[in-house]
Amino acid sequence: MRRRVVVTGIGCVTPVGNDVGAMWDALLTGRSGVARTTVFDASMFPTQISAEVKQFEMARYGESDSDWAHVSRHTRFAIAAAKQAVRDSG
């Protein structure tokens, strides 16, 4: 039996935008998401630049930051992207 998957919506949280529209605009205009690292102190590393997600707040996706404080940052990104995809799917 072959299983099939249908993608009906899209969502993303990236260094160039925290939603599909912002990300697409950045890609079309050639805007980079690379900048000086701010999420942690990178001063003891040979490189202090990275492509990190900026200005991310769970409240923007209908969730309270305090409700998700116990979850890792990258998991919050996945939740936000999934919520966007569900909303996009209609």
VOGU-3710 file (C-alpha; in Angstrom, 3 decimals, decimal comma):
1> mrrrvvvtgi> 0,000/0,000/0,000  1,416/3,382/-1,021  0,904/6,231/1,358  0,381/9,707/0,022  0,883/13,069/1,617  -0,874/16,240/0,578  0,575/19,575/1,608  -2,281/22,026/1,925  -0,641/24,976/3,666  2,724/26,579/4,226
11> gcvtpvgndv> 4,383/28,246/7,191  7,933/29,217/8,060  10,120/30,847/10,678  13,512/31,734/9,195  16,405/34,170/9,570  14,959/36,251/6,692  11,353/36,339/7,870  8,974/34,844/10,414  6,177/34,222/7,947  5,901/33,217/4,305
21> gamwdalltg> 5,334/36,738/2,982  8,325/38,247/4,771  10,571/35,344/3,802  9,506/35,457/0,153  10,063/39,221/-0,015  13,568/38,805/1,454  14,413/36,087/-1,052  13,169/38,139/-4,008  15,104/41,238/-2,930  18,270/39,325/-1,994
31> rsgvarttvf> 18,174/40,338/1,672  20,449/38,217/3,871  19,573/36,866/7,299  23,229/36,755/8,348  24,317/39,236/11,015  26,248/39,470/14,266  25,159/36,764/16,709  22,892/38,053/19,483  21,191/34,940/20,936  24,296/34,081/22,977
41> dasmfptqis> 27,743/35,517/23,700  29,831/34,439/20,713  32,923/36,461/21,667  35,011/33,363/22,426  34,344/31,828/19,011  36,387/32,626/15,901  33,224/33,752/14,086  30,578/35,977/15,632  28,117/35,947/12,747  25,175/33,618/12,185
51> aevkqfemar> 21,795/33,376/10,541  19,497/33,503/13,552  15,751/34,049/13,770  15,056/37,619/14,859  12,057/39,315/16,494  10,260/36,051/17,270  7,314/36,136/19,672  4,836/33,305/20,236  2,084/35,894/20,850  2,149/36,675/17,141
61> ygesdsdwah> 0,916/33,127/16,543  -1,841/33,209/19,147  0,200/31,686/21,970  1,522/33,017/25,263  5,313/33,133/25,629  4,984/31,962/29,237  3,009/28,870/28,177  5,903/27,811/25,941  8,810/28,883/28,201  9,643/25,250/29,056
71> vsrhtrfaia> 10,019/24,311/25,370  13,227/24,823/23,384  13,465/27,754/20,998  13,584/25,610/17,866  10,445/23,740/18,978  8,644/27,079/19,312  9,691/27,855/15,735  8,183/24,547/14,581  4,920/25,230/16,442  4,677/28,710/14,907
81> aakqavrdsg> 5,355/27,386/11,387  2,783/24,606/11,854  0,160/27,105/13,065  0,869/29,249/9,988  0,508/26,212/7,701  -2,816/25,225/9,273  -4,094/28,802/8,909  -2,837/28,923/5,299  -4,587/25,663/4,444  -7,962/27,128/5,307
//
